[in-house]
Amino acid sequence: MDTIEMEYRKMKSSEGIIGIFLHPDAVLNAAGELHRAGYGKFDVHTPYPLHGLDEAMGIKRTVLPWIALAAGLVGAAMALTLQWWTAAVDYPLVIGGKPLFALEPSIPITFELTILLTALGAAVGMLALNGLPRWHSKWQHDPHFLRSTDDAFVVTIDADDPLYDAERTTEFLRSLGAEQIRTVMCHEE
Amino acid sequence: MKRTVDASPQHHWSTEGGGSLAARSDDLREALVVGQPSLNDVTETVSAIVERKPTKAWYVTISITGVVAAWGIFAILYTTLTGIGVWGNNQPVGWAWDITNFVFWIGIGHAGTLISAILFLFRQRWRTAINRSAEAMTLFAVICALIFPIIHTGRPWVAVYWLLPLPNQMQMWVNFRSPLLWDVFAVGTYFAVSLIFWYIGLMPDLATLRNRAYKAGNKLANTIFTLVSLGWTGANRHWHRYEKAYLILAGISTPLVLSVHTIVSFDFAVSVIPGWHTTIFPPYFVAGAIFSGFAMVLTLMILARSLLRLEQYITLKHVDNMNKILMATGLMVGYAYGVEYFIAWYSGNPYERFVFINRALGPYSWAYWTMVICNVIIPQVFWSKRMRRNLAVTWVISIFVNIGMWFERFVIIATSLHRDFLPSSWGYFTPTWVDVSIFAGTVGIFLTLFLLFAKFIPVLAISEVKAILPGAQPKHGHN
């Protein structure tokens, strides 16, 4: 046991089961079966997004697009307010007899700030909804779990799932074709 | 039909024979990755570049580019301390290399965004091998571009409230009706959004490196990658939102990239100078930007491919596809050159006509014909598939296009200005050593940043390449 691991041992821990799958079809099937069996506190850790997994796991559509839209609208409003207020209210200056504020020349900056805020909304919103940044996943300290960023699909089931039962859950994962099943002490921070 | 994609024993998803439909449609197309690497092979190949010690060749190259960059920074300091009179700009050529270089570098960036956003929306899966480095190139090109408008103000330390709407003691605001200010917002947004897009794409790969460092017991690397990966877990509930965020970013980057060079072209088109005041500028500039950007991507990618031994992932098919885009945008640019002449004649405006005749036959005709030869004539070689797949030919042509596209901007800017309305105000622009040094310096900065990137950051999008390996996606419900 190395020193990094020693440090984490001191932290609060809880139990969980991980099942390692090596075939995309097998893990897709397993995710579907777990969802149908009523498991809620499970997840599939994959090295890349796997098509069809969201539906199989019964993940609801994220609200992220609405966050991005709201941020974009804020950007547009900000840009128009800024241009109108500075030119027509705070320091009105008639140039060439033109109106103090007009929509046409205000479009480019309104467009750019809409895009900027939408991007920030999408990025920050995604991180916030995912609970990031954080140090790492609570499963991080299991060396076999680490394969989930390399070449394996790792199903994780939290011990506080109402259906969780160390033996039955292990058996269920085995029946679904997991190559390897491990009981893991998770380290919360 | 039994499927036999697996050369390596650890290629583990071959155990089931099903899904031959999908397999066959994969076979009919030319593979995007050759040699059927396993998931682990992709991790190893890309991570190894980051994890191993830099080679001698890398040190030598970065020393050279570093010296060039340092020389450019010296010239920038000299300009700032002395004044922009050290440049060759004069009356009537008040805009010269500074804005030429600005437009050149901004244009280079456009290929990165096109690859990351537009090709993503069109589901062009071949983009995955090149998007990471093309996006990095975008960022570095925009950094180089930003140097010029900042230093051309002469006093960059007070330029903050010339460029941004910041409250100041004069109680005045920036001019929101000036295309130059639109540029500030367009380029600023472009840099910010490109950076966000690039970083979001990088997160899963940084997590891969973190986990490898953790496994290897490398505490320092583990700490660094833990911080920069923002704790990416790879959980599918996270991937779900991640993919949505990526789609939104791609969706908004598409109009963004089209708007950036449109607004850059407004710097010229909104003025009343013959040769600049044309409505064709926005599409013409955007096409030119993508054209020059792809040339730069090819220049860098062909080198990186062989130096980093990525032949398996950046294949001749990629080069072929990029050359097709190069041709398409090159033809658009050539068409724009032609239409400009037609409109100059058709307008009946003697000043407009004079500018274009002067462009082709006047004192800067050498620059004009350099541009036409490099941008329009030489790329015609790519009608031949053999040439599109010839790395040496492609590399040389990409250099010609880089040169040609720099000259395009110079031609637009300098030739339109140097013959003013009155012959008594006619002039000619010649660059000084400072002009040349600063431009060379930005090339040095660009290459230095790219070399640092190629060493310390995964040059291929590991997670995206994995996702397009044959057999990487479930066969379920897809046939």
HADDOCK unambig.tbl for C-alpha pairs under 7 A between the chains (distance, minus, plus):
assign (segid A and resid 22 and name CA) (segid B and resid 12 and name CA) 6.56 0.50 0.50
assign (segid A and resid 22 and name CA) (segid B and resid 13 and name CA) 6.81 0.50 0.50
assign (segid A and resid 23 and name CA) (segid B and resid 12 and name CA) 6.90 0.50 0.50
assign (segid A and resid 23 and name CA) (segid B and resid 13 and name CA) 5.01 0.50 0.50
assign (segid A and resid 24 and name CA) (segid B and resid 472 and name CA) 6.74 0.50 0.50
assign (segid A and resid 24 and name CA) (segid B and resid 473 and name CA) 6.24 0.50 0.50
assign (segid A and resid 24 and name CA) (segid B and resid 474 and name CA) 5.18 0.50 0.50
assign (segid A and resid 25 and name CA) (segid B and resid 474 and name CA) 4.75 0.50 0.50
assign (segid A and resid 25 and name CA) (segid B and resid 475 and name CA) 6.69 0.50 0.50
assign (segid A and resid 25 and name CA) (segid B and resid 476 and name CA) 6.94 0.50 0.50
assign (segid A and resid 43 and name CA) (segid B and resid 235 and name CA) 6.12 0.50 0.50
assign (segid A and resid 43 and name CA) (segid B and resid 236 and name CA) 6.32 0.50 0.50
assign (segid A and resid 43 and name CA) (segid B and resid 237 and name CA) 6.86 0.50 0.50
assign (segid A and resid 44 and name CA) (segid B and resid 235 and name CA) 5.56 0.50 0.50
assign (segid A and resid 44 and name CA) (segid B and resid 236 and name CA) 5.36 0.50 0.50
assign (segid A and resid 45 and name CA) (segid B and resid 234 and name CA) 4.92 0.50 0.50
assign (segid A and resid 45 and name CA) (segid B and resid 235 and name CA) 4.13 0.50 0.50
assign (segid A and resid 45 and name CA) (segid B and resid 236 and name CA) 5.73 0.50 0.50
assign (segid A and resid 46 and name CA) (segid B and resid 234 and name CA) 5.48 0.50 0.50
assign (segid A and resid 46 and name CA) (segid B and resid 235 and name CA) 6.48 0.50 0.50
assign (segid A and resid 46 and name CA) (segid B and resid 236 and name CA) 6.76 0.50 0.50
assign (segid A and resid 47 and name CA) (segid B and resid 234 and name CA) 6.34 0.50 0.50
assign (segid A and resid 47 and name CA) (segid B and resid 463 and name CA) 6.07 0.50 0.50
assign (segid A and resid 48 and name CA) (segid B and resid 463 and name CA) 4.87 0.50 0.50
assign (segid A and resid 48 and name CA) (segid B and resid 464 and name CA) 6.66 0.50 0.50
assign (segid A and resid 48 and name CA) (segid B and resid 466 and name CA) 6.63 0.50 0.50
assign (segid A and resid 48 and name CA) (segid B and resid 467 and name CA) 5.78 0.50 0.50
assign (segid A and resid 49 and name CA) (segid B and resid 239 and name CA) 6.05 0.50 0.50
assign (segid A and resid 49 and name CA) (segid B and resid 467 and name CA) 7.00 0.50 0.50
assign (segid A and resid 50 and name CA) (segid B and resid 473 and name CA) 6.12 0.50 0.50
assign (segid A and resid 51 and name CA) (segid B and resid 473 and name CA) 6.27 0.50 0.50
assign (segid A and resid 51 and name CA) (segid B and resid 474 and name CA) 6.82 0.50 0.50
assign (segid A and resid 54 and name CA) (segid B and resid 240 and name CA) 6.79 0.50 0.50
assign (segid A and resid 62 and name CA) (segid B and resid 241 and name CA) 6.25 0.50 0.50
assign (segid A and resid 64 and name CA) (segid B and resid 241 and name CA) 7.00 0.50 0.50
assign (segid A and resid 83 and name CA) (segid B and resid 176 and name CA) 6.66 0.50 0.50
assign (segid A and resid 86 and name CA) (segid B and resid 173 and name CA) 6.50 0.50 0.50
assign (segid A and resid 91 and name CA) (segid B and resid 172 and name CA) 6.86 0.50 0.50
assign (segid A and resid 105 and name CA) (segid B and resid 177 and name CA) 5.64 0.50 0.50
assign (segid A and resid 108 and name CA) (segid B and resid 182 and name CA) 6.26 0.50 0.50
assign (segid A and resid 109 and name CA) (segid B and resid 182 and name CA) 5.90 0.50 0.50
assign (segid A and resid 109 and name CA) (segid B and resid 185 and name CA) 6.28 0.50 0.50
assign (segid A and resid 112 and name CA) (segid B and resid 185 and name CA) 6.39 0.50 0.50
assign (segid A and resid 112 and name CA) (segid B and resid 186 and name CA) 5.81 0.50 0.50
assign (segid A and resid 112 and name CA) (segid B and resid 189 and name CA) 6.35 0.50 0.50
assign (segid A and resid 115 and name CA) (segid B and resid 252 and name CA) 6.29 0.50 0.50
assign (segid A and resid 116 and name CA) (segid B and resid 189 and name CA) 5.57 0.50 0.50
assign (segid A and resid 116 and name CA) (segid B and resid 193 and name CA) 6.49 0.50 0.50
assign (segid A and resid 119 and name CA) (segid B and resid 193 and name CA) 6.26 0.50 0.50
assign (segid A and resid 119 and name CA) (segid B and resid 249 and name CA) 5.93 0.50 0.50
assign (segid A and resid 122 and name CA) (segid B and resid 245 and name CA) 5.35 0.50 0.50
assign (segid A and resid 122 and name CA) (segid B and resid 248 and name CA) 6.89 0.50 0.50
assign (segid A and resid 123 and name CA) (segid B and resid 245 and name CA) 6.31 0.50 0.50
assign (segid A and resid 126 and name CA) (segid B and resid 241 and name CA) 5.90 0.50 0.50
assign (segid A and resid 126 and name CA) (segid B and resid 242 and name CA) 6.26 0.50 0.50
assign (segid A and resid 126 and name CA) (segid B and resid 245 and name CA) 6.26 0.50 0.50
assign (segid A and resid 130 and name CA) (segid B and resid 238 and name CA) 5.64 0.50 0.50
assign (segid A and resid 132 and name CA) (segid B and resid 230 and name CA) 6.27 0.50 0.50
assign (segid A and resid 132 and name CA) (segid B and resid 231 and name CA) 6.45 0.50 0.50
assign (segid A and resid 133 and name CA) (segid B and resid 230 and name CA) 4.42 0.50 0.50
assign (segid A and resid 133 and name CA) (segid B and resid 231 and name CA) 5.55 0.50 0.50
assign (segid A and resid 134 and name CA) (segid B and resid 230 and name CA) 5.97 0.50 0.50
assign (segid A and resid 134 and name CA) (segid B and resid 231 and name CA) 4.76 0.50 0.50
assign (segid A and resid 135 and name CA) (segid B and resid 226 and name CA) 6.21 0.50 0.50
assign (segid A and resid 135 and name CA) (segid B and resid 230 and name CA) 6.87 0.50 0.50
assign (segid A and resid 135 and name CA) (segid B and resid 231 and name CA) 4.79 0.50 0.50
assign (segid A and resid 136 and name CA) (segid B and resid 231 and name CA) 4.19 0.50 0.50
assign (segid A and resid 136 and name CA) (segid B and resid 232 and name CA) 6.47 0.50 0.50
assign (segid A and resid 136 and name CA) (segid B and resid 233 and name CA) 6.27 0.50 0.50
assign (segid A and resid 137 and name CA) (segid B and resid 231 and name CA) 6.87 0.50 0.50
assign (segid A and resid 137 and name CA) (segid B and resid 233 and name CA) 5.23 0.50 0.50
assign (segid A and resid 143 and name CA) (segid B and resid 215 and name CA) 6.92 0.50 0.50
assign (segid A and resid 146 and name CA) (segid B and resid 211 and name CA) 5.95 0.50 0.50
assign (segid A and resid 149 and name CA) (segid B and resid 208 and name CA) 5.11 0.50 0.50
assign (segid A and resid 149 and name CA) (segid B and resid 234 and name CA) 6.71 0.50 0.50
assign (segid A and resid 150 and name CA) (segid B and resid 39 and name CA) 6.73 0.50 0.50
assign (segid A and resid 150 and name CA) (segid B and resid 40 and name CA) 5.90 0.50 0.50
assign (segid A and resid 150 and name CA) (segid B and resid 43 and name CA) 6.16 0.50 0.50
assign (segid A and resid 150 and name CA) (segid B and resid 208 and name CA) 6.64 0.50 0.50
assign (segid A and resid 151 and name CA) (segid B and resid 39 and name CA) 5.11 0.50 0.50
assign (segid A and resid 151 and name CA) (segid B and resid 40 and name CA) 5.35 0.50 0.50
